[in-house]
Amino acid sequence: MSLPTRNLRYAPLAIAAATTLISGILMLIWTAWMVPVFVLAAALLALGIRDTRQTHHSILRNYPIIGHLRFLIESVGPEFRQYFFESDHDEVPFSREMRGLVYQRAKGVEDKRPFGTVESVYSSGFTWLTHSIVPKVIADSNFRVRIGGEHCTQPYDASVYNISAMSFGALSANAISALNRGAKAGGFAHDTGEGGISRYHREGGGDLIYQVASGYFGCRNDDGTFSPERFAVQANDPQVKMIEVKLSQGAKPGHGGMLPASKISPEIAEARGIPMGVDCISPPAHSAFSTPLEFLAFLAQLRELSGGKPVGFKLCIGHRREFMCIVKAMLQSGITPDFIVVDGKEGGTGAAPLEFVNHVGMPMLEGLHFVHNTLRGAGIRGRIRIAAAGKIVTAYDIARAMGLGADWCNSARGYMFAIGCIQAQSCHTNKCPVGIATQDPKRMAAIDVGDKSDRVARFHRNTLHALGELAGAAGLSHPSEFLPYHFMIRAKDNEFQDGNEVFPDLPNGFLIEGNSHPELQSWLERWGRASAETFLPAVMPKSKFAA
């Protein structure tokens, strides 16, 4: 902001003082109509005097009264950029075009675009789907995938597009109700997030994926450790279809959290199984296990306690060797999860420090490709389903993820847009303007649960219909048939590559065979450093120039 010159910076304070004096005299000797003027001028004078004496803001001491304009403009800057200056393709983090598409599909209105693409199709990074001269028409777009390995006695036929983890507490009661009722109406699953199963999850009746994180909410002892007995009660609820252990999430991998006691309502305490009046801590790491083999044993325990329901885990890839440690533990123990959810660092419903949001964790496409090929290399990809999560809101996003190895996809922010999120990015302030990310009863009352749940189901249905059209255009009968081959990627302004070149499917069993694939030496070296007994590295890799 351009501020007044140095000689005039105290002018507003002087004007307020003069106006107060003059209006006060006129109020006494002339007319009571001067009372509002006097009150306003006196208030500004008091504010200006306070500004000159406070010690927190230098700008207010130097520019009393008028300096507040700087903070006012700064506070509404995001709204001005979003509504007046942002183009349809500015990503902050979702473009107006993407948000508009979700709104249209959720409302069931026209989602077509005239006059051709506005994408920079000749710029590096642009991707496209290759279509067939003999496309197919797919009549039924209720695409599903069966989840459950040989040790699972209650497999689940999941939709290929489900609601990703968002906790009650982070989201309001009405938002949870709308999402879950929409999942029920649309026949897809709703991940509870780490905050436990609330009464609002149960009232909706939609299929649940019960997430167990390091805080063990809903299945914890009083000291915060895991309680097998309490877990069994939660997991054996018929509404719970799968169990997901969260190792890390894309928004803040490797970072714990704390819900202040002041924000813990009786309903949140009930869902999480925590006391009122005490800060609720989510530690960065689990206390139930500390080694890869212990982790696999923990998954087996959860499967048994749940009565044989599908059990898996969610993570954002960090140290690639650590994931290989888990895979080695699978081979050594014979215990395999039923599914793995790969979250990308671009996932973002959880508020986190800026350094974590911007620079910690692997993006989803690379993480998905790594997990898919590590399982292939170990020869066990066919026994484990993979889900992808992280900025997946369109049918093309789903198709691309499935082409790179995902069996299904999850979305958090896509479904938030479906119930009215405007990307105000005030989720952590408890002042969400549309009542989604808040516990303020008056704000959340703005959500009409019936209307928004219809939008959730409609968004899911219309997105899968579009996915079916994409699969048919590629000459496929089901989205599960997408391969890297079906996608092209522009590497440079004048050069593009086949998806098989950028994201190749590596040979089955190559990590076990070892030296038979010398061109995969970097994979083999990392596999050699991995251990089923510990997550700690036996030796740190050095630069090729190090002694």
N, C-alpha and C positions, 0 to 999 in steps of 0.2 A: 504494500500500500504506500502511496506517496503521501508523506505526512507534511504538515504546515512547516513553513520556514522557521528558523530558530527564533527570530524576533517575535513571531506570532504564536509560539507554541503554548503560551499561557493565556492567549486571548479568550478561549472558551470559558476558562475559570473567571477571568475578569468580567466577561459579559454576564455570566451567571450571578456574580456578586452584585453587579450594577442593577441587573433586572430584579434581583431579590429586594434590594434596597428601594428602588423606585416603585415596584408593585406593592411593597409593604406600606409605603407612605400613602400611595393612592388608595389602597384598600381601606386605610384608616380614615382618610379625609374625604374620599369621593364616593366609591361604590364597591359593594361586595362582589361585583363581577370580576374583580381583580384577584379574588381568592385562589382560583385554579392556577393563574399565572404565578402568583407568589409561591404556592405549594410546589409547582414544577421547578421553578427557578431555585428555590431553597433546596430541593432534593438534588438538583444538579450541582449546586454549590457544595453541599455536604459530600457528594460523591467526589468532586474535584479535590476538596481538602483531604479526604481519605486517600485519594490516589497519590498525592504528594507526600504523604506520611508512611504509606505502606512500603514494605521492603522486598516483596516477592517479584514485582514486575518493574524493571527499569523503564520500560516504554511508557508506563502509566505515570511514573514520577516525572518524566520529562514532558509528557503530553497528557496532562490531566483531562479527563472527560472524553476528549476526542480520541484518545488512544484506545478506548474500548471498541471503536469501530474496527480496528485491526483484528481483534479477537472475534468479533461478530462475523466479519467476512471470512476469517479462517474457519470458523465453525460450520458455515454453510457452504464452504468451498466444494466438498464432494457432491452436494446436491446440485450446485450450479453446473459443475462439470458434467454430471450425469444427464441433466435435463436440457441444458442449453448448448454445451460445447462438445459433448461426446458424439463421435460418429457411430454409425451402425456396426462398425467393425473394431472399435476400440475395446480391448479386453481388459476389464478392471473388476474382477477377473473374467467375467462372462460378458461378451459383447451384447449390445442392445438387440442385435439380430437373433442371437441364441435365446435370450430371455423372451423375446417376442414370439419365437417359435413355440416355446413351452407354453406360454400363456394361450396362444391360439389353439394348440392341441388340447390343452386342459379345458378350454371353454367349448371346444368342438366347432370353432369357426374356421373360415378359409385360411389355409396355411401355405398356399401356393405363392410363387414369386414371378412377376412378369419381367420381361425385357432383358433376360440373361443374367449371368453371374456378375457380382461385383468383387469376387475374389481375384487376387493377383496370381493368375494361373501360371505365369512364367517366372515367378519368384521362387527362390530356393525354399524348401520346406513344404511346398504345396503337394498334397497327395490326392489321388483320385482312384476310383473303382473302375476296373475294366469290365465292360459289359459284353453280353453275347449277342450274336446275330439271331440266335434262336432262344429268346427269353422264355421263361415259364411264368404261368399265373398260379400263385399260391393262394388257395381259397381260405385255408385255416391258418391264421397267424398267432394262434395260441401256442407259441413255441415253448417247449418244456425240456428239462434235462433231469435225469434220475441221479440222485446223489446218495451214495451209500456203498461202501466197499464190502469185502467178504466178511468182515467182523460186525457189520451193521445189520441189525434185524428189523429196523424200522426205516427203510429208505424213504426219501422224500422226492417227489416229482416237482421240482421248482420251476417257476417261470425263468426265462432267460434275462429278465430285467426286474430287479427288486429294489426295495428301499434300503439304502445303506444305513450304517449305524449313526443314530442321533439320540442322545439320552433325554429322558424326561428330567427336567432341571435345566438343561441347556435349551430345550424347547418347552413351550407352554403346554398346559393340559389340553387346550383346544386343538393345538397343532398336532399333538400325539394322537388325539382322538380322530381327527380328520384323516391323518395318514393311515392309521390302522383300519378305520372303517373303509377307506378307499382300497386298501390292500384286500380286505375281505370281499368287497364287491367285485374287484378285478381278478381275484384268484392268484395273488402273488404274495411274496413274503415281506415282512417288516422286521428289520434288525433293531433290537432294543437299544443298542449302544451300551456303554459300560455302566449306565446308571440304574440298571435293574429293570424288573418288570413292574410297571406301575398299574394302578387300577384303570388308567385310561387305555393302556395296552389291552387289558383283559376285557373291558367293556366293548371294545370294537369287535372282538372275536376273530380278527385277522391272524393268519399264520405268523408265528414269531420265530426269529432266530435269536436265541438268548446269548448275549455276549458276556463273557467272563473276562474281566481285565484284572490288572494288578491290585485293585481295591476290593475285588471279590464282592461287589455289591449285590445284595440279595442272597449271598451264600457265604457269609463271613462270620467268623467268631467275633467276640467282643474286642479282641486285640487286633482285629484286621486280617487275621490269617484265614485260609480257606477252610470252610466247614463242609465236609462231605454230606452230612445229614441235611443241612439246609439246601445244599445244591440239589440233592435228590428230590426234595419237595418241589422246587422250582422246575426242574428239568422234566419231571414226569407229568406235568400239566399237559393234557392233550393239545393245547393250543401251541405249545413249543414244539417245533418241527426239527430244529437243528441247534447245535451248540457250537459257538465260535469263541475261541480263546484269542484275545487281542494281545499280541506281542508289541505292536507299534501301529501308529496310524500316520497317514500322510501329512496331516496338518502339523504334527509336532512329534515326529519319531524320536524316541529316546528321551522324551520329556514327560514328567509326571504332571500333577495338577493339584489344586486345592480349591474346595468350595467353602467359602467363609461361613462361619456359623450363622451370620446375619442373613444369609440367603437360603438357609435350610428350613423349608416349611415342613409341617407335619406329614404332608403327602410325599415329599422327597425323602424324608427320614423313613417313612414306611416302605417305599420302593427299594431303598438302598440298604435298609437294615442297619441304620446308624442312629446314634442318639442326637437329640436336639441340643443346641447350645454349645456344640464342639465343632471346630473346623474339621472338614472331611478331607482326608489326604488320599490322593491316588499316587502311590509311589512310582518311580520310573520303571522298576523291575518287579517281577513276580517273586513272591516268597515261597511258593509251593514247589519250585524246582530251580536248579542253578546250572544243570548240565544238559546236553542234548538228550542223553538217555533218560534222565529224570523227566524231561519235558514229554517225551513219547510215552513214558509210563503214566504221566498225569493225564494225557489225552485218553489213554486206554481206561483209566479209572473213571473219567467223565462219561465215556461211552457205556461202561457197565452201570454206573449210577443212574444214567438216563434211561435205562432199559433198552439199549441198543440203537439209540438215535444217531444220525450222522454227526460226527464231531470233527472239527477242523480248526484252523487258526488263521489269523489275519496278521499281515505285517507289511511294512514298507521296507524294501530292501536297502540295507546299509552296507555293512561288511559282507561281501558276497561269500566269503569263506564260512561265515557263521551259518548261513542257510545250508551250505554244503555239509556242515557239521550235523545239522538236523537230518539231512538226507542220508548221511552215513549211519546215523543212529537208527533210521528206519530199516536199513539193510541189516544192521547188526542185531536189532531187537525183533524184527519181523512185525513191528507195529507201524502201521501207516495211517495217517489221517484220512478221513473221507473227502476232505476238500481243503484247499488253501485259497485264501482271499489275498490278492496282491493289490495293495493300496499304493497309489502314486503320491509323490510329494505335492502334486497339484491338488490333492484332496484338501478340503479347507473349511469344514463346518466348525472345527475346534479352534478357538482363539489361542494364539501362541505368540511367543516373542518373534520379532521380525526376522531375526537371524535364522530361526528354525523354519519359518514360513518360506523364506526365500532360498535358503542354502543348505538345508539338511534333508537327506533322503534322496532316493532315486526316482525319477519320473516313471509314470505308470507303464508306458510302452516298453521301455528298457527293462524295468523290473519284471514285467510279465514275460518278456522274451527270455530273460535269464532263468526264471523259475521253471518255465515250460521246458527249456533245453536241459537244465540240470536234472529234472526228473526223467527226461528222455535218456540222458547220459547214464543215469543209474538204472535204466531199464524198468522203471515203475510208473511211467506217465499214465499208462492205461488204468492204473488202480486208483488214481487220485484225480478228482475234479478240480479245476482252477476257475476262480472268479476274478474279475478285474473291477477295480473301483478307482475313481479319480477323474472328475470333470467329464463324465459321460452323460450327455443329455439328449443327443440326437441318435437316430437310427444308424447314421454313418459311424458315429463313435462306437456303437455296439458292434457293428459289422467289422470294423477295423480291429477292435480288441479280440473278437472271436477269430479273426484271421490270423492273429499272432499267438493264439493258443488258449484263449479264454473259453470256458464252457458256458459261462453266463456272466452278467454284469450287474453291478449295484450302483445306485446313484443316490446321493444325499441332496445336493443343491438343486438338481433337476426337480425332485419332488417338492422341495421348498418353494421353488418358483411356481409349481402347480397349485400350491395353497396360498399364493399371493406374495411371496417374498419379492421385494423390489431392489435387492442388493444395496440396501442402505449401509451395510457394513458396520452396524452398531450392535451386533449380536452379543458382545461382551459387556454392554452398558446397562442391560435390563430395560432399555428404552426402545426396543424394536418398534418402528412406526406401524407395523401391520399386525403385531401381536403374536408373532411366531417364536422369536427367541427372547422371551421375557417370562417373568413370573408375576408381573403386575396384572392383577385381576381385571382392571379396567381396560388395559391395552389388549389382553388376550380375548376379551369379550367381543372384539371386532371380528373375530373369526367365526363365521357361521359354519359349524361342523358339518351339517348336512350338505350344504352347497359345496364346500371345499372337498369333502370326501368324494363327491361325484366328479369333481375336477381331477382328483388323483387317479381314480379309476379310468377316466376318459383319456388322460395323458398317457397312461400305460397302454391302453388299447390302441390309441392312434399311433404311438411310437412303434409298437410291434407291427402294426399294419404297414407302416413305412419301411420297417426292417424287412418284412416279407416282400415288399415291392423291390427293394434293393437286391435281395437274394435272387428273386425271379429274374431281374434284369441281368444278373451275372450268369443266368442259366442254371441256377441251383434250385434244389427242392427244399432246402432247410438252411438256416443261417449257420448251423454247425459245420456246413461244408465249406465255409470260407477258409481260404489259405492265404499266406503271404503273397502267393502268386497273383491273387486277384487285385492287388493294390500296386500302384506306381507311386514313386516318390521322386520329386525333383530335387536333386542334390545341389545343382548349380543352376544359374539362370538359363543356361543353354544345354543342360544335361539332366537326364532322369534315369532312374534305376528301377528294375523289377523288385518287388517286395521280397522275393526269394534271395536277392543279393544283399539287401540291407538287414533283413531279419530271417536268416535261413533256419530251417528245422535241422538240427544237428543229428547225427546218427544215433539210433537206439543203442544203449549199452556202451558208448564210446569211453565213458569214464571208468568203466569196469575193465574194458579191453586194454586201456592204457596206450602203449606205444604204437598200436596199430593205426593211430591217427596223429602223426607228428604235427600236422598242420593246426591241431587244436592244443598246442603245447601250453598256452596260457591257462586254458581250462584245466589241463592235467596238473599243472604246477599248483594251482589253487586247491584242487581236489586233494593233492598230496599234503597240503598244509592243514587240511580239515581233520577234525577228530570227533568221534562219537562220544568221547569221554568228557570233553571240555570245550567251552566256547573260546577259551583263551588260546592265542596263537603260540605254537611251539617255537616259531621263528618269524621275525618280521621281515617281509620282503624288502630288499634294498635296491637302490638304483643300480642299473647295469654298469655304472662307472665306479660304484663303491668298491672298496677293497674287501 
